[in-house]
């Protein structure tokens, strides 16, 4: 149902609207009142800006508080010196030996037959670990020196050698038990 707009506009006649005599003056009075009416001022700070300000103040005060406590607190120690923190080379050495020691421990073949042997070696290794910690404390108190560094490295080497010797003895014990079982079967 399409209609031609041109024809509609040609036949359109405006309606005559009669306005009251004071219509224009009433309109101007309303417009003037609307323009000059006091509007309530909006609060320039909405709740987000207030919250952001509070968060900013709290974070700044915490920053100053923690910085002042660090400077004033004599109990806070500096970073502990270990063999690995002295130089990258010593870090490589320490990492190599500790990883090797942990690998050897994880590869131990434990059983009831070799429990006493393993416990004896692990006690020696625990003593060496305790000595390593005391040497690290000495490094922190007396400072870095060649004798302490050599002692730390020798300690790591000795622990690794003990574990390798234990592994070798466990292998020999296993072979011996296998041979005894074979002779008993025959």
Secondary structure, 3 states (H helix, E strand, C coil): CCCCHHHHHHCCCCCCCCCCCCHHHHHHHHHHHHHHCCCCCCCCCCHHHHHHHHHHHHHHHHHHHHHHHHHHCCCCCCCCCCHHHHCHHHHHHHHHHHHHHHHHHHCCCCCCCCHHHHHHHHHHHHHHHHHHHHHHHHHHHHCCCHHHHHHHHHHHHHHHHHHHHHHHHHHHHHHHHHHHHHHHHC
